[in-house]
Amino acid sequence: MPIIVNLDVMMAKRKMSLNELSEKVNITLANLSILKTGKAKAIRFSTLEAICEVLECQPADILEYEKLKKGK
């Protein structure tokens, strides 16, 4: 998938655990884990906004587009 989720990087920079972020954003640990591992198919803007607010970052700090190489 050409969208890379860098949530773990931002959490590490802010020294925040998955449990702590889950509580502050009010999202289940399971759903946050799915997002963190890049297995999510979608994210609500309200969830992205809450994560950015808590982590004090921009959406581009969390989501990255990587162009697929030809033949893949």
Residue, then its C-alpha position, 0 to 999 in steps of 0.5 A: m500500500p502506498i500510504i505509510v503510517n508513521l504513528d509509531v515514530m511520532m509516538a516515540k518522539r513524544k514519548m507516548s505509549l499506545n495505551e496513553l494515546s488511546e485514552k487521550v484520543n478516546i479510541t480503542l486500543a485495538n483500532l489504534s493498533i490497527l492504524k499504527t501497524g498500517k493495516a487500517k483501510a481508512i481513518r476518520f478526519s475527526t480521529l486524525e485531528a484528535i491524534c494530531e492535537v494530542l501528539e502536537c503534529q501535522p497529518a503529514d507527520i503521521l501519513e506519508y505517500e510512497k509511489l509504487k514502483k513499476g512492476k508491483 
